[in-house]
Amino acid sequence: MEQLDLHIGTLEGGQFKTTASCSADSKPAVLPLAVKMRPVDLSEYVGQQHLLAPGKLLRRAIDADRFTSIILSGPPGTGKTTLAELIASSTNSEFVRLSGVTSTVADIRKQIKYAVERRKLVGRNTILFIDEIHRFNKAQQDSLLPDVENGNIRLVGATTHNPQFYVVGALLSRSLVFTLEALAPENIRTLLERAIADKRGLSSLQVEASDKALDFLAEACEGDARKALTSLEIAAMTTTPDDEGKVLVSETEAEESIQRKIINYGDDGHYDTASAFIKSMRGSDPDAAVYWMAKMLHAGEDIRFIARRIVIFASEDIGNADPRALTLAVSAMQGVEMIGMPEARIILSQAAVYCATAPKSNASYVAVDAALEDIRKERVQPVPGYLRDPNSSGAREKRAAGPDYKYPHDFEGGFTAQEYMGVPKVYYVPKDAGYEHKIKQRLEYWAKCRQSGVKE
């Protein structure tokens, strides 16, 4: 009969301590380097000094052991789970972990029941850590509220998404919300060097990594400590030791271990990068625009999304300063749809560079929004009789009592002084940029003609 391993224990000092076990035929699981190198206390925690430096709110809350619920958001590999474990060990709390992907309301209720019993029997608080809390639906999140409110559990939720959009408002209002940032290259390098030297890590393998290898991993992993440590482990475990038994990891081994560079591009990354792309074109910086577009392409962004943003930009931010921009952008969108990747990148680059270097004007955009605002807030003006559909009964009645419509093409220059709105409103104010400068001059000329009543 096959035996199963059973280990029972608790989290102490950030590490799982076994208190009971059953012998088994199977071998224990080999923990990844990133797990083995998790810090045992806050002094070993690297990065996030904007949250954990002395005097910062999160550090004060941990040191004073005064908090009810904490939401940690940030990119993958920035230490959210590790920080949750350290909060538990620093506050002498029981650490219980659930997953937003696999856990149910029944799982939540069971752990809350244990937490209540634990507090009654031994007076120990429970930190319920929910990884990927954004994957919980509203009902699951709402089920936490009463027990967070009355202190049965201390909730620590982790998410790679913006909690303002993915965590219910009632839970947010009861929580301290902290954003972890991608680790700086020097932070990643510190972790890599520690992993090489520490007995929990790779010291038994006698790993020697070159400065270029460490620098490459620190930069290429995009602030993701887990990916950096995993790549280092792969490089070390797959490199043949030299005659002295040392494992020499060069830049070549480091590059091979990480393969294609993965960019952190969740929901926030998508919107933030698209925003940077648009603002770079608006700021007339073609180099920045191409860079952010390249990031989107590398991350697998939908090329149609990029093309649509360029079309909108061509009208919103360039407008009549260069009317050709909209034509080019629409042509690019059609070309991208027909051609697809990888050649579509060239079409998108041409359109983005053209828009970035074109003269800018948002006058048309401002004009329509101002007119819409007046429609919403002010009395809507009736259409003058001479402008109405000539076949309508209302138009015939108005024409009988008022002036006739003047057909501009019957006058020299295709213009005649005539009122078209009934109120002296100005919505479109062209700028001096590009072709719009000529439009401005033309409008100024027509305005003088209207004031003087000249018909020419």
C-alpha positions in Angstrom: 0.0 0.0 0.0 1.5 3.3 -1.0 2.3 5.7 1.8 1.8 9.5 1.7 3.9 12.2 3.2 2.2 14.3 5.8 3.8 17.3 7.4 2.1 19.4 10.0 3.6 22.7 11.1 3.3 26.4 11.6 5.0 29.5 10.1 7.7 30.8 12.5 10.1 33.6 11.6 9.0 33.5 8.0 9.8 29.8 7.6 7.6 26.8 7.8 8.5 24.7 10.9 7.6 21.0 10.8 6.1 19.7 14.0 5.0 16.3 12.9 5.5 14.0 9.9 4.9 10.6 8.5 7.5 8.6 6.7 6.9 8.0 3.0 8.5 6.5 0.0 8.3 9.6 -2.1 11.0 12.3 -2.1 10.2 15.7 -0.7 9.5 18.4 -3.3 12.5 20.5 -4.3 11.7 24.1 -3.6 12.6 26.8 -6.2 15.4 29.1 -5.4 13.0 32.0 -5.1 11.1 30.2 -2.3 14.3 29.1 -0.5 15.7 32.6 -0.5 12.6 34.3 1.0 13.8 36.6 3.8 13.2 35.4 7.4 12.6 38.9 8.8 12.2 42.5 7.5 15.9 43.2 7.8 16.5 40.8 4.9 13.7 42.3 2.8 15.1 44.1 -0.3 13.3 47.1 -1.9 10.0 48.9 -1.3 11.7 51.5 1.0 8.9 53.9 0.1 6.7 51.6 2.3 9.1 50.0 4.7 11.7 52.7 5.6 11.5 53.8 9.3 8.7 56.2 9.7 6.7 55.1 6.7 3.0 54.2 7.3 3.2 50.4 6.5 6.3 50.0 8.7 4.6 51.9 11.5 1.5 49.7 11.2 3.6 46.5 11.4 5.8 47.7 14.2 2.8 48.9 16.2 0.8 45.8 15.3 -2.1 48.0 14.4 -4.0 47.2 11.3 -7.1 45.3 10.3 -6.8 44.8 6.6 -4.0 45.5 4.0 -4.2 45.3 0.2 -0.8 45.0 -1.6 -0.8 45.7 -5.3 2.1 45.6 -7.7 3.8 43.8 -10.6 4.7 40.1 -10.3 7.9 39.2 -8.4 8.0 42.4 -6.3 7.6 40.6 -2.9 3.9 40.8 -2.1 3.6 37.2 -0.7 6.9 37.5 1.1 5.9 40.8 2.7 2.6 39.2 3.8 4.5 36.4 5.5 6.9 38.8 7.2 3.9 40.9 8.5 2.6 37.7 10.1 5.9 36.7 11.7 6.6 40.3 12.8 3.2 40.5 14.5 3.2 37.0 15.9 0.2 36.0 13.9 -0.9 32.7 12.4 -0.4 32.9 8.6 -3.1 31.2 6.4 -2.9 31.4 2.7 -5.8 31.1 0.2 -5.8 31.6 -3.6 -8.2 33.9 -5.4 -8.0 31.3 -8.3 -9.0 28.1 -6.5 -10.5 29.1 -3.1 -14.3 29.2 -2.5 -16.5 30.9 0.0 -16.6 27.6 1.9 -12.8 27.7 2.2 -13.0 31.3 3.5 -15.7 30.3 6.1 -13.6 27.4 7.2 -10.5 29.4 7.8 -12.5 32.1 9.6 -13.9 29.5 11.9 -10.4 28.3 12.7 -9.3 31.8 13.3 -12.1 32.5 15.8 -11.2 29.2 17.7 -7.5 30.1 17.6 -8.1 33.5 19.1 -10.3 32.0 21.9 -8.0 29.1 22.7 -4.5 30.7 22.5 -5.2 34.4 22.0 -3.4 34.5 18.7 -4.5 36.6 15.7 -4.8 35.1 12.2 -3.6 36.8 9.0 -5.6 35.5 6.1 -3.5 36.1 3.0 -5.4 35.9 -0.3 -3.2 35.8 -3.3 -4.7 37.3 -6.5 -7.6 38.7 -4.6 -8.8 40.3 -7.8 -9.9 36.9 -8.9 -12.5 36.7 -6.1 -16.0 37.8 -7.3 -18.1 40.4 -5.4 -19.8 37.7 -3.3 -16.6 36.2 -2.2 -15.1 39.6 -1.3 -18.3 40.6 0.5 -18.1 37.4 2.6 -14.9 38.7 4.2 -16.4 42.0 5.4 -18.1 41.0 8.7 -15.0 39.2 10.0 -12.6 41.9 8.9 -14.9 44.4 10.6 -15.1 42.5 14.0 -11.4 41.5 14.0 -11.8 37.8 13.6 -9.2 37.9 10.8 -6.6 40.3 9.6 -6.8 40.3 5.8 -3.8 40.8 3.6 -4.8 40.7 -0.1 -2.3 40.7 -3.0 -3.1 41.7 -6.6 -1.2 42.6 -9.8 -4.2 44.7 -10.8 -5.4 48.2 -9.7 -7.4 47.5 -6.5 -9.6 50.5 -7.2 -11.1 48.6 -10.1 -11.0 45.0 -8.8 -11.6 45.2 -5.0 -15.1 46.1 -3.8 -15.4 49.5 -2.3 -16.6 48.3 1.1 -13.4 46.2 1.5 -11.2 49.0 0.2 -12.6 51.4 2.8 -11.6 49.1 5.6 -8.1 48.5 4.2 -4.8 50.2 4.0 -3.8 50.0 0.3 -0.1 50.0 -0.6 1.5 49.8 -4.1 4.7 47.9 -4.5 7.0 49.0 -7.3 9.2 46.9 -9.6 12.5 46.3 -8.0 15.4 48.5 -9.2 18.3 46.7 -10.9 20.5 47.2 -7.8 17.9 45.5 -5.7 17.8 42.5 -8.0 21.6 42.3 -8.1 21.6 42.3 -4.2 19.2 39.3 -4.3 21.3 37.4 -6.9 24.5 37.9 -5.0 22.8 36.8 -1.8 21.5 33.7 -3.5 24.9 32.7 -4.7 26.6 33.1 -1.3 23.8 31.9 1.0 23.7 28.3 2.3 19.9 28.4 1.6 20.7 29.1 -2.0 23.5 28.1 -4.4 26.6 28.2 -2.1 27.0 24.4 -2.3 27.4 24.6 -6.1 30.3 27.0 -5.9 28.7 29.4 -8.4 30.7 32.3 -9.7 28.7 34.7 -11.8 30.4 37.4 -13.8 29.4 41.1 -13.3 28.0 41.2 -16.9 25.8 38.1 -16.1 24.5 39.6 -13.0 23.9 43.0 -14.6 22.1 41.4 -17.5 19.7 39.4 -15.2 19.1 42.5 -13.0 18.1 44.5 -16.1 16.3 41.9 -18.2 14.0 40.6 -15.5 12.1 43.9 -15.4 12.1 44.3 -11.6 10.8 40.7 -11.1 12.9 39.1 -8.4 11.3 35.7 -8.9 12.2 35.6 -12.5 15.7 36.8 -11.8 16.3 34.1 -9.2 14.7 31.4 -11.4 16.9 32.4 -14.3 20.0 32.3 -12.2 19.1 28.9 -10.8 18.5 27.5 -14.3 21.9 28.9 -15.5 23.7 27.4 -12.5 22.0 24.0 -12.6 22.6 23.5 -16.3 26.2 24.7 -16.5 28.9 22.1 -16.3 31.4 22.7 -13.4 35.0 23.4 -14.4 38.0 21.2 -13.3 37.9 22.8 -9.9 34.2 22.1 -9.4 33.2 25.7 -9.8 30.1 26.7 -11.8 31.0 29.7 -13.9 28.0 31.7 -15.1 28.9 34.1 -17.9 26.7 36.6 -19.7 26.1 33.9 -22.3 24.6 31.4 -19.8 22.5 34.3 -18.3 21.0 35.2 -21.7 20.2 31.6 -22.5 18.5 31.0 -19.2 16.1 33.9 -19.5 15.4 33.5 -23.3 12.8 36.0 -24.5 12.4 39.0 -22.3 9.0 39.1 -20.7 7.5 42.5 -20.0 5.2 43.2 -17.1 2.1 44.1 -19.1 -1.1 43.6 -17.1 -4.1 45.9 -17.1 -2.2 48.8 -15.7 0.8 48.2 -18.0 -1.6 48.2 -21.0 -3.2 51.5 -20.1 0.0 53.2 -18.8 2.0 52.3 -21.9 -0.8 53.4 -24.2 -1.0 56.7 -22.3 2.7 57.2 -22.6 2.5 56.4 -26.4 -0.2 59.0 -26.9 1.4 61.7 -24.7 4.8 61.2 -26.5 3.1 61.8 -29.9 1.3 64.8 -28.4 4.6 66.1 -27.1 6.2 65.8 -30.6 8.7 63.2 -29.5 8.9 60.5 -32.3 11.6 58.6 -30.5 9.6 58.1 -27.3 6.4 57.4 -29.3 8.2 54.6 -31.3 9.7 53.2 -28.0 6.4 52.9 -26.2 4.8 51.5 -29.4 7.6 48.9 -29.6 6.9 47.9 -26.0 3.3 47.3 -26.8 4.2 45.3 -29.8 6.7 43.2 -27.9 4.1 42.5 -25.2 1.7 41.2 -27.8 -0.7 44.2 -27.8 -3.5 44.0 -30.4 -2.2 46.0 -33.4 -5.7 47.2 -34.2 -5.8 48.8 -30.8 -2.6 50.7 -31.6 -3.9 51.7 -35.0 -7.2 53.0 -33.6 -5.4 55.1 -31.0 -3.4 56.7 -33.8 -6.5 57.5 -35.8 -8.1 59.1 -32.8 -4.9 61.1 -32.1 -4.7 62.3 -35.7 -8.1 64.0 -35.3 -8.0 65.0 -31.6 -4.4 66.3 -31.3 -3.5 67.3 -34.9 -6.9 68.1 -36.5 -6.8 70.7 -39.2 -3.3 71.8 -38.4 -2.4 68.9 -40.8 -5.6 67.3 -42.3 -3.4 64.7 -44.1 -2.7 63.1 -40.7 -6.2 61.7 -40.4 -6.0 60.3 -44.0 -2.7 58.7 -43.3 -3.9 57.3 -39.9 -7.0 55.7 -41.5 -4.9 54.3 -44.3 -2.5 52.8 -41.7 -5.4 51.2 -39.8 -6.7 49.6 -43.0 -3.2 48.5 -44.0 -2.6 46.9 -40.6 -5.9 45.0 -40.9 -4.9 43.6 -44.3 -1.2 42.9 -43.7 -0.9 41.8 -40.1 2.3 41.3 -38.1 5.2 41.4 -38.4 5.1 43.9 -41.3 2.3 45.9 -39.6 4.9 47.3 -37.2 6.4 49.3 -40.1 3.0 50.8 -41.1 2.3 51.7 -37.4 5.7 53.2 -37.0 5.3 55.4 -40.1 1.9 56.6 -38.9 3.2 57.2 -35.3 6.2 59.2 -36.5 4.1 61.3 -38.9 1.7 62.2 -36.1 4.5 62.9 -33.6 6.2 65.3 -36.0 3.0 67.0 -37.4 1.9 70.4 -36.2 -0.6 70.1 -33.4 -4.1 71.6 -32.8 -6.9 70.3 -30.6 -9.2 73.1 -31.7 -11.8 70.8 -33.4 -11.9 68.6 -30.3 -12.3 71.6 -28.0 -15.0 73.0 -30.3 -17.3 70.0 -30.3 -17.0 69.5 -26.5 -17.9 73.2 -25.9 -20.9 72.9 -28.2 -22.0 69.7 -26.5 -21.7 71.4 -23.1 -24.0 74.3 -24.3 -26.5 71.8 -25.7 -26.6 70.1 -22.3 -26.8 73.2 -20.1 -28.4 76.0 -22.1 -31.6 76.4 -24.0 -31.4 74.7 -27.4 -31.6 77.2 -30.2 -34.4 76.8 -32.8 -33.3 76.3 -36.4 -33.8 79.6 -38.3 -36.6 79.3 -40.9 -34.4 80.0 -43.9 -32.0 77.1 -42.8 -34.8 74.5 -42.4 -35.6 71.8 -44.9 -37.5 73.6 -47.6 -40.0 70.7 -47.8 -41.1 71.0 -44.2 -44.2 73.0 -43.3 -42.4 74.8 -40.5 -39.8 76.1 -43.1 -42.6 77.4 -45.4 -44.2 79.3 -42.5 -40.9 80.8 -41.3 -39.9 81.8 -44.8 -43.2 83.7 -45.3 -42.5 85.8 -42.2 -38.7 86.1 -42.4 -35.7 86.5 -44.7 -34.9 84.0 -47.5 -31.9 81.7 -47.5 -28.9 83.2 -49.4 -27.1 80.5 -51.5 -23.4 81.4 -51.0 -22.4 80.1 -54.4 -24.5 82.9 -56.0 -22.1 85.4 -54.5 -18.5 86.3 -55.4 -16.0 84.2 -53.5 -18.7 81.8 -52.4 -19.5 83.9 -49.3 -22.2 86.2 -48.1 -22.9 87.7 -44.7 -25.7 85.5 -43.2 -26.5 84.3 -39.7 -26.4 80.5 -39.2 -26.9 79.9 -35.4 -28.9 82.8 -34.0 -26.5 83.5 -31.0 -23.0 84.9 -31.1 -21.1 81.8 -30.1 -17.6 80.9 -31.0 -16.6 77.2 -30.6 -13.8 76.6 -33.1 -10.7 78.7 -32.4 -8.0 77.7 -34.9 -4.4 77.9 -33.9 -1.4 79.3 -35.8 0.0 75.8 -36.3 0.4 74.3 -39.8 -2.5 74.6 -42.2 -4.8 75.8 -39.4 -3.0 79.2 -39.7 -4.5 79.6 -43.1 -7.9 78.6 -41.8 -7.6 81.2 -39.0 -6.8 84.0 -41.6 -9.8 82.9 -43.7 -12.2 83.0 -40.7 -10.9 86.4 -39.6 -11.6 87.8 -43.1 -15.1 86.3 -43.1 -15.8 87.8 -39.6 -14.9 91.3 -40.9 -17.2 90.8 -43.8 -20.1 89.8 -41.5 -19.5 92.8 -39.3 -19.5 95.2 -42.2 -22.3 93.4 -44.0 -20.2 93.0 -47.1 -21.4 90.4 -49.6 -18.4 89.2 -51.5 
